[in-house]
Amino acid sequence: MKNRELIYKLYNVCYRVTGDRHLAEELCTNTIEKLPQTTVLDAKGGFITALKIATELLLRQKAYNTAPDEILEDSSMLVQKALMKLPAKERIVVILHDICGLSYSDIMLILINEDVHLLSQRGREKIVRSLHNC
């Protein structure tokens, strides 16, 4: 994968996690600035490193954990709205696994000491309940 594609993919993850384009841009920019200069984004390990930094920033800053005021009601936005109702760690795991296609072992490199299988299961169940209530 090329650098530009990975930055776009990182932005998409940030957008899904924050639900806000401006916050996603800020989170993506802050993540890239914090990457070690030796990080090669073309490699899978570099992308995992970027996701780990973005996750740490997300979990530390409350601004990234609030749902946007306005979410449109089309089907993809209903899913986004359901994602935004999840606690941050569940939301991150569901996005990284189900949307980005990362393996649980890769996600465990990002969320160390977390039961990512359980977080994923809980997150999915909450999303299903939320979508059934729409």
Residue pairs with C-beta under 8 A, 6 or more apart in sequence:
1 9
1 42
1 47
2 42
3 41
3 42
6 41
6 42
6 46
6 47
6 50
7 28
7 32
7 41
9 47
9 100
10 28
10 31
10 32
10 47
10 50
10 51
10 54
11 24
11 25
11 28
12 100
13 51
13 54
13 95
13 96
13 99
13 100
14 23
14 24
14 25
14 27
14 28
14 31
14 54
15 21
15 24
16 80
16 83
16 91
16 95
16 99
17 24
17 27
17 54
17 58
17 64
17 88
17 91
17 92
17 95
18 24
18 27
18 58
18 64
19 67
19 68
19 71
19 80
19 81
19 83
19 84
20 68
23 63
23 64
27 54
27 57
27 58
27 64
28 54
30 57
31 50
31 53
31 54
31 57
32 50
34 53
34 57
35 41
35 46
35 49
35 50
35 53
36 49
39 46
39 49
39 50
40 46
41 47
41 50
44 106
48 102
48 106
48 109
48 110
51 96
51 102
51 110
52 109
52 110
55 92
55 110
55 111
57 64
58 64
58 65
58 88
58 92
59 65
59 88
59 89
64 88
65 88
67 81
67 84
67 85
68 84
71 77
71 80
71 81
71 84
78 131
78 134
79 127
79 131
81 130
82 126
82 127
82 130
82 131
83 91
83 94
83 95
83 127
84 91
85 126
85 130
86 94
86 123
86 126
86 127
89 111
89 114
89 119
90 119
90 120
90 122
90 123
90 126
91 123
92 110
92 111
93 107
93 111
93 114
93 116
93 119
93 120
93 123
94 119
94 120
94 123
94 124
94 127
96 102
96 106
96 107
96 110
97 103
97 104
97 107
97 116
97 120
98 120
98 124
104 116
104 117
104 120
107 116
108 114
108 116
111 119
